[in-house]
Amino acid sequence: MAGPIPHNPNATGGPDRVTVYAWLVFALSFGLLISDYMARQVLNAVFPLLKAEWSLSDGQLGLLSGVVAIMVGLLTFPLSLAADRWGRVRSLTLMAILWSLATLLCAVAQSYETMLIGRALVGIGEAAYGSVGIAVVISVFPARLRATLSAAFMAGGLFGQVLGVAIGGAVAASHGWRAAFAAIGIAGLVLGMLYPAVVREGRIRALAGLAAGGSNPAPTPLRALVGNRSVRLAYVASGLQLFAAGALPAWLPSYFNRYYGLPVDKAGSLAAVLLLLCGFGMILCGSLSDRISRNRPEAKIALGIGYSLGTAVSLTLAMLLPPGTGQLVLLGIAMFLVAGTVGPVGAMVANLTPLAIHGSAFATLTLANNLIGLAPGPILTGRIADGIGLAEAFRLLPIPCLLAALTFAAMRRSYLNDLRVPAS
């Protein structure tokens, strides 16, 4: 998951009006983002089939899921900078082709080790797509639409996760897990090859009001990315909360298969419904944060605490109940809240870092989200499930949410002061 892209109402550049070509660029970039997350999420829908065929432990399955987030976390920052220098359209095309070929490698994998290599390559291909893709999209639209387009574009990740689980589960149930990987890999490859035929670097730069050649951006002042106490705590709090946000989507299909007795396709469909709730929660919680904190910036901290505690309480209560309607309702509440901190944290990071380095600041936030939360979440949950069972592993997920709430609370002492003295 990436945070929202900050909007600068005084931003310059970009065309004066919306063009048909701009919408075509948006549609193709949005489609590739959906493909990105489908390739990432399809694995979770076929966990039960892989576990049975290769006699895998939950720890091994968790690593297959988590290795993508590890690669994204490690490579988002350097690959985003490289794309700015090498050419964004060319970079996006290469990324899409790489993650699609890697997904096809997963489809023909004959061993766990080959599958792990394929999943790592998926992560390398996806590492910088979110940050580079949104940069292309907003460059071809008027500045007044950038906030709306940023939110709409990032919603593609949600649709991709839902489709990856739902379609992957349905295809796997009827044609086997290899067909699920193959279908998603081929679709991504076709779209990736179409992209540079329509989206041209020169035309993008012309619409953005940039010179044809362009110049290399100035080196990032790294000290400013962590220049005050509050922004450092914001990175940590976000990563801690997203531990559960990484573990739940990865393991819910398996949980429904094991404890509700659902076949792979129905378990994937039920998990997809909860993923939709997660996406709606992310959007609505972020909107609430903007509304409440308009004149009270510290309200973002209170909301971060509330979302984290709400996730912990609903998860705890859910796992005290037996499988059934009551548990599903509480799991739905937990999924609605678990990514609710993305909006408030994104706004806090934008407020606490200089405008000139917001792109790098969000790459740093992505790094923290993946290395603290999204990568270890599925991996450690799988390791714990090997020892005490998946349901018992789920009962431990409130712990990082409580730690996130405490970290948000620690920001109260410095947040307003740090806002008055921006990092430099």
Long-range contacts (C-beta under 8 A, 24 or more apart in sequence): 1-157, 1-242, 1-245, 1-282, 1-339, 1-342, 1-369, 1-374, 2-130, 2-131, 2-154, 2-157, 2-362, 2-365, 2-366, 2-369, 3-238, 3-342, 3-343, 3-345, 3-346, 3-349, 3-362, 3-365, 3-366, 3-369, 4-150, 4-151, 4-154, 4-286, 4-342, 4-343, 4-346, 4-347, 5-134, 5-138, 5-146, 5-147, 5-150, 5-154, 5-362, 6-346, 6-347, 6-350, 6-358, 6-362, 7-146, 7-147, 7-150, 8-143, 8-146, 8-355, 8-358, 9-143, 11-143, 11-146, 12-143, 12-209, 13-139, 13-143, 13-208, 13-209, 13-210, 14-138, 14-139, 14-140, 14-141, 14-142, 14-143, 14-146, 14-207, 14-208, 14-209, 15-140, 15-141, 15-142, 15-207, 15-208, 15-209, 16-142, 17-142, 18-141, 18-142, 18-145, 19-140, 19-207, 21-140, 21-203, 21-207, 22-140, 22-141, 22-207, 24-198, 24-199, 25-136, 25-137, 25-140, 25-198, 25-199, 25-204, 26-137, 26-140, 26-141, 26-149, 26-153, 28-191, 28-194, 28-195, 28-198, 28-199, 29-92, 29-133, 29-136, 29-137, 29-153, 29-195, 29-199, 30-137, 30-152, 30-153, 30-156, 31-156, 31-191, 32-92, 32-96, 32-129, 32-133, 32-188, 32-191, 32-192, 32-195, 33-129, 33-130, 33-133, 33-153, 33-156, 33-157, 33-160, 34-156, 34-159, 34-160, 34-163, 35-96, 35-99, 35-100, 35-160, 35-184, 35-187, 35-188, 35-191, 35-192, 36-96, 36-99, 36-126, 36-129, 36-130, 36-156, 36-157, 36-160, 36-188, 37-156, 37-157, 37-158, 37-159, 37-160, 37-161, 37-163, 37-164, 38-160, 38-161, 38-163, 38-164, 38-167, 38-168, 38-184, 38-187, 38-188, 39-99, 39-100, 39-102, 39-103, 39-122, 39-126, 39-164, 39-184, 39-185, 39-188, 40-68, 40-122, 40-126, 40-160, 40-161, 40-164, 41-160, 41-161, 41-164, 41-165, 41-168, 41-249, 42-103, 42-164, 42-165, 42-167, 42-168, 42-180, 42-181, 42-184, 43-106, 43-119, 43-168, 44-164, 44-165, 44-168, 44-249, 44-250, 44-251, 44-252, 44-253, 44-254, 44-271, 45-164, 45-165, 45-166, 45-168, 45-169, 45-172, 45-180, 45-253, 45-264, 45-267, 45-268, 45-271, 46-168, 46-169, 46-172, 46-177, 46-180, 46-181, 46-264, 47-251, 47-253, 47-254, 47-257, 48-253, 48-254, 48-257, 48-258, 48-264, 48-267, 49-172, 49-176, 49-177, 49-264, 50-115, 50-177, 51-254, 53-177, 54-111, 54-112, 56-112, 57-382, 57-386, 58-254, 58-381, 58-382, 58-383, 58-385, 58-386, 58-390, 58-393, 59-379, 59-382, 59-383, 59-385, 59-386, 60-112, 60-382, 61-254, 61-382, 62-250, 62-251, 62-378, 62-379, 62-380, 62-381, 62-382, 62-383, 62-385, 63-116, 63-379, 63-382, 64-112, 64-115, 64-116, 64-119, 65-119, 65-250, 65-378, 65-379, 65-382, 66-246, 66-250, 66-374, 66-375, 66-376, 66-377, 66-378, 66-379, 67-116, 67-119, 67-120, 67-123, 67-375, 68-119, 68-120, 68-122, 68-123, 68-126, 69-123, 69-246, 69-370, 69-374, 69-375, 69-377, 69-378, 70-120, 70-123, 70-370, 70-371, 70-375, 71-120, 71-122, 71-123, 71-124, 71-126, 71-127, 72-123, 72-126, 72-127, 72-366, 72-370, 72-374, 73-366, 73-367, 73-369, 73-370, 73-371, 73-374, 73-375, 74-127, 74-367, 74-370, 74-371, 75-123, 75-124, 75-127, 75-128, 76-127, 76-128, 76-130, 76-131, 76-363, 76-366, 76-367, 76-370, 77-360, 77-363, 77-364, 77-366, 77-367, 79-127, 79-128, 79-132, 80-128, 80-131, 80-132, 80-359, 80-363, 81-217, 81-220, 81-360, 82-128, 83-128, 83-132, 84-132, 84-135, 84-216, 84-217, 85-216, 85-217, 87-201, 88-132, 88-135, 88-136, 88-201, 88-204, 89-136, 89-195, 89-196, 89-199, 89-200, 89-201, 89-204, 90-196, 90-201, 91-128, 91-132, 92-129, 92-132, 92-133, 92-136, 92-195, 92-199, 93-192, 93-193, 93-195, 93-196, 95-125, 95-126, 95-127, 95-128, 95-129, 95-132, 95-192, 96-125, 96-129, 96-188, 96-189, 96-191, 96-192, 96-195, 97-125, 97-189, 97-192, 97-193, 98-124, 98-125, 99-124, 99-125, 99-126, 99-188, 100-125, 100-185, 100-186, 100-187, 100-188, 100-189, 100-192, 101-185, 101-189, 102-185, 103-181, 103-184, 103-185, 103-188, 104-181, 104-182, 104-185, 104-186, 104-189, 106-181, 106-185, 107-178, 107-179, 107-180, 107-181, 107-182, 107-185, 108-178, 130-154, 130-157, 130-366, 131-359, 131-362, 131-363, 131-366, 135-359, 136-199, 136-204, 139-204, 139-205, 139-207, 139-208, 139-210, 140-204, 140-207, 140-208, 151-283, 155-279, 155-283, 158-275, 158-276, 158-278, 158-279, 158-282, 159-279, 161-249, 161-272, 161-275, 161-279, 162-272, 162-275, 162-276, 162-279, 163-272, 165-249, 165-253, 165-268, 165-269, 165-271, 165-272, 165-275, 166-268, 166-269, 166-272, 168-268, 169-253, 169-264, 169-265, 169-266, 169-267, 169-268, 169-269, 169-272, 170-265, 170-268, 170-269, 172-264, 172-265, 172-268, 173-263, 173-264, 173-265, 174-265, 220-357, 220-360, 221-354, 221-357, 221-424, 222-360, 223-423, 224-353, 224-354, 224-357, 224-423, 224-424, 225-353, 225-357, 225-360, 225-361, 225-364, 225-423, 226-364, 226-423, 227-353, 227-423, 227-424, 228-352, 228-414, 228-418, 228-421, 228-422, 228-423, 229-411, 229-414, 229-418, 230-348, 230-352, 230-411, 230-414, 230-415, 230-418, 230-419, 231-348, 231-349, 231-352, 231-353, 231-361, 231-418, 231-423, 233-407, 233-408, 233-410, 233-411, 233-414, 234-345, 234-348, 234-349, 234-352, 234-365, 234-411, 235-349, 235-364, 235-365, 235-368, 236-368, 236-372, 236-407, 237-304, 237-308, 237-341, 237-345, 237-404, 237-407, 237-408, 237-411, 238-341, 238-342, 238-345, 238-365, 238-368, 238-369, 238-372, 238-373, 238-404, 239-368, 239-369, 239-370, 239-371, 239-372, 239-373, 240-372, 240-373, 240-400, 240-401, 240-403, 240-404, 240-407, 241-304, 241-307, 241-308, 241-311, 241-338, 241-341, 241-373, 241-400, 241-401, 241-404, 242-338, 242-339, 242-341, 242-342, 242-369, 242-372, 242-373, 242-374, 242-377, 243-372, 243-373, 243-374, 243-376, 243-377, 243-397, 243-400, 243-401, 244-311, 244-315, 244-334, 244-338, 244-373, 244-377, 244-397, 244-398, 244-400, 244-401, 245-278, 245-338, 245-339, 245-373, 245-374, 245-377, 246-373, 246-374, 246-375, 246-376, 246-377, 246-378, 247-377, 247-378, 247-380, 247-381, 247-394, 247-397, 248-274, 248-278, 248-334, 248-335, 248-338, 248-397, 249-275, 249-278, 250-377, 250-378, 250-381, 251-378, 251-381, 251-382, 251-385, 251-390, 251-393, 251-394, 252-331, 254-390, 255-390, 255-391, 255-394, 258-390, 259-323, 259-390, 259-391, 260-323, 274-331, 274-332, 274-335, 275-335, 277-332, 277-335, 277-336, 278-335, 278-336, 278-338, 278-339, 279-339, 280-336, 281-335, 281-336, 281-337, 281-338, 281-339, 281-340, 282-339, 282-340, 282-342, 282-343, 283-343, 285-337, 285-339, 285-340, 285-341, 285-342, 285-343, 285-344, 286-340, 286-342, 286-343, 286-344, 286-346, 287-343, 289-343, 289-344, 289-347, 290-343, 290-347, 293-344, 293-347, 297-351, 297-415, 297-416, 297-419, 298-412, 298-415, 298-416, 300-344, 300-347, 300-348, 301-344, 301-348, 301-408, 301-409, 301-411, 301-412, 301-415, 303-340, 303-341, 303-344, 304-341, 304-344, 304-345, 304-404, 304-405, 304-408, 305-405, 305-408, 305-409, 307-337, 307-340, 307-341, 307-344, 308-341, 308-401, 308-402, 308-404, 308-405, 308-408, 309-401, 309-402, 309-405, 310-337, 310-340, 311-337, 311-338, 311-340, 311-398, 311-401, 312-398, 312-399, 312-401, 312-402, 312-405, 313-398, 315-394, 315-397, 315-398, 315-401, 316-395, 316-398, 319-391, 319-394, 319-395, 338-401, 341-404, 341-408, 348-411, 348-415, 351-419, 352-418, 352-419, 352-422, 352-423, 353-422, 353-423, 354-422, 354-423, 354-424, 373-400
